[in-house]
Each structure stands twice: as structure tokens, then as C-alpha cells.
Amino acid sequence: MPKLIKLVTGKIDGMETTLSLFQDSIKFTYGEEVYVFDLEGRPIFMYFNNMLYERGLSGEIIEKKWISFKPHRRYIRRVQDEKRKREILRYTYKRIEEILDKLGYNGGGNLKEILNEDRITQLYIEERVFREIYRPISILPPDQYLSLVFQPLEGCPYNKCSFCTFYRDREFRYKSLEEFREHVEKVVNFLGKGILIRRKVFLADANALFAETNQLINYIKIINEYLDRDMIEGIYSFSDYFTVYKSIEDLRRLKNEGYKRVYIGLESGSDNILRILSKPGPATRSVELVRRLKEAGISVGVIILIGAGGREYYEEHVRKTLEVINSMPLDERDIIYFSKLKIREDSEYLKISREYGLTEMDDAEMNKQIEDIRKGIKLRRQPIQAIYDIDETIY
């Protein structure tokens, strides 16, 4: 829990209002409105007019709200219109200027200098800098949206899954150690004091564990040259289970370097469905990777692709996936993510599903499939279970 440095409270127009200055962030509340910034004055969360806005370092803004809880229905949209983005930012900074003035805040932390409308111009400059430092951060696990992302590897070494279009725009490659050091330095300088709110390190892109262990450790050592290791909660990355083989000894070395969790796209326990997904099997190979990771002391996030195989494979998907999940040595430190299949017009999956005569499941059917899998999980120690909506990815 971040340390609270200063708390200012008061009433503005009858609304309970607070300014909370933490060691890693700044938070304002005004009635039901909530605003959270990093220490460089970048907005991260903005809640007003019954809508939550999340902004990434890339400048992207997602707006979302709950429509109903029973059944669970949400509105979510990535804001594409630049005029609308600017309106959201202008409203935010004007509100904060108003709160600071009416609270009579004259404390330290140069808040008035970094939290005013002039900051918007700088945010647009930072968007261009972001694109110079990073290739697109196409996807992250939901618990990693506020991580510090580095890209020692670009793209995906397999890049043939029929449902995935995230890395079609780039060739897979490793960064040299010199190139990666330059990348890390640029990221750290770009974030400034804003780095303090990002306590996890995520190694992108699709499969950092594909790198040879010594090379991966060298990447981590470079990161440690620029960061206070005590500040970092852990290191995280994706891995597949069909190209990656790391011994328990290798994984223990990574654990000692700070590795905390690896995310694995199981997708389905059915080998028939994996063929439709153009993903190598058998699915049972994932159990061995999970076993080695757990024995090394690294937790896992297992991703299940809800709706894969359509209505025709509904029962097989549930049954076979449960067979695999219930064979894994998962516990309360692990996560099972349920990710609803999003069929893109440019994905190979759309073509294959038509060849197979598959019918797409609707949202209600996907929700039922999630519940069917939830009910069938019979692990002695229950992992966290959560929804993974890829449309929410933001960095």
C-alpha cells in the first residue's frame, strides 16, 4: 500500500472533497468524481458523469461503465475521436484546477504546475515520444495494465494462431543488449517520477521466455541498473507451452532474478479445437510447463479462450479444458483468466470457422460456458478466477 504523504479535505459546493498525495500518485475526489494521476501529472483514471475513463501512456483512452450487474453487462469503448479525447482531458484539468483553488492548496509537490490545462499540450508531445520508444503494446494481462513494460523481444516467435492478429505487423526479433539498454534508459527518462506508480515489470512482447535463460537474465540485469529492485514487486511475461522448454533449474534462476508470474495461453484443453486455432498441441503439454514453473516458485496465469470452436464444440471445450485445468498444480497465487473470443475480420480463424461450419456463440452462451467451467474446477486450492476482455488492454 503506497504511503500517504499529505491529505487535504474540505467541502466544495456542498461536495466532500479530498486531495490525497501519495508517495507514488495523486488522487482527488469531488463527491462521486475521482481523478488519479502519476507524479508527473499524467491522468490514469478519471471518473465523472457516471463514466470511468482510463488513459494509457500511449495516449489511448478507454471509457466504460456498468450497465447492469445481473446479468453482467458493461459499456466499453476505445475513444478514437481526437476532439473527444481533448474534451475529456480539458474537463479533467479544469476540474482539478478548480479543486486546488477552492481547497486553498498552497502545499509542496508543485501540483499547480503539473495539474493545469497547459499539461495537455505536453501529453500530446509525450504520445509521439511513446511511439518512438515502443512498438505497439498489443496485449497485456489485465493485472499488468499499470506495469512498467519493456520490450526485449519484439513480436511472436510462432505468430500463426488463427485467432490472433496482435503481432502481424512486425517480425520477431531479439534486441541486442546494447539496444535494450538504450530502450530501458529511454523508458525510464520518459516516465520520470511517474515510474513510481508502476511497481511491476512486464517483459513484452508475446513470449519473453522464448529467450535463452542467460540472455533473459542479462536483460533483467540491465533493467536493474536503472531501477531500484526493492521498488519492483516482480517480473512478469507471457509464454507458450509448445516452443518453450526451460528446466526447473533455469526457472529457479529466473525466480531468483525476480520472476513472479508467467501467463500461458492454454485456450482450450481440446486438441481438436487447438487445430482450429492453428495452435500446436497436445494441450496436456501445458500441464508439464505449469508443474515446472510452480516447482520453481513462479506462479502462473492460465488463459482460456471462451467460445473457441463455436457452438459445435461447446461441450468438448468445457470437458477437455476442465481435464487439463484440474491436472495442473494451481493454487491461490495463480489466476485463471476467461477471455471471450473476438473474431476479427482479418483473422484466419474466421476463414477456418467457415470451412468447419462453426457457428459463433453469443454473449449469453459465452457467459454460460464460463460458469460451466467455473463449476467444474475441482482444485484443492482455488486460484483467482477473472474475466480477460482484450478490448480493455491499455498501456
Secondary structure as GFF3:
##gff-version 3
##sequence-region A 1 395
A	DSSP	beta_strand	4	12	.	.	.	ID=ss1
A	DSSP	beta_strand	15	22	.	.	.	ID=ss2
A	DSSP	beta_strand	26	30	.	.	.	ID=ss3
A	DSSP	beta_strand	33	37	.	.	.	ID=ss4
A	DSSP	beta_strand	43	48	.	.	.	ID=ss5
A	DSSP	beta_strand	51	55	.	.	.	ID=ss6
A	DSSP	beta_strand	61	69	.	.	.	ID=ss7
A	DSSP	beta_strand	72	79	.	.	.	ID=ss8
A	DSSP	alpha_helix	82	103	.	.	.	ID=ss9
A	DSSP	alpha_helix	111	114	.	.	.	ID=ss10
A	DSSP	alpha_helix	118	133	.	.	.	ID=ss11
A	DSSP	three_ten_helix	142	144	.	.	.	ID=ss12
A	DSSP	beta_strand	148	150	.	.	.	ID=ss13
A	DSSP	beta_strand	153	154	.	.	.	ID=ss14
A	DSSP	beta_strand	173	174	.	.	.	ID=ss15
A	DSSP	alpha_helix	177	191	.	.	.	ID=ss16
A	DSSP	three_ten_helix	192	197	.	.	.	ID=ss17
A	DSSP	beta_strand	200	203	.	.	.	ID=ss18
A	DSSP	three_ten_helix	208	210	.	.	.	ID=ss19
A	DSSP	alpha_helix	213	226	.	.	.	ID=ss20
A	DSSP	three_ten_helix	229	231	.	.	.	ID=ss21
A	DSSP	beta_strand	234	239	.	.	.	ID=ss22
A	DSSP	alpha_helix	248	256	.	.	.	ID=ss23
A	DSSP	beta_strand	259	267	.	.	.	ID=ss24
A	DSSP	alpha_helix	271	276	.	.	.	ID=ss25
A	DSSP	alpha_helix	285	295	.	.	.	ID=ss26
A	DSSP	beta_strand	299	306	.	.	.	ID=ss27
A	DSSP	three_ten_helix	311	313	.	.	.	ID=ss28
A	DSSP	alpha_helix	314	325	.	.	.	ID=ss29
A	DSSP	beta_strand	335	340	.	.	.	ID=ss30
A	DSSP	alpha_helix	348	356	.	.	.	ID=ss31
A	DSSP	alpha_helix	363	376	.	.	.	ID=ss32
A	DSSP	beta_strand	384	387	.	.	.	ID=ss33
A	DSSP	three_ten_helix	390	392	.	.	.	ID=ss34
###
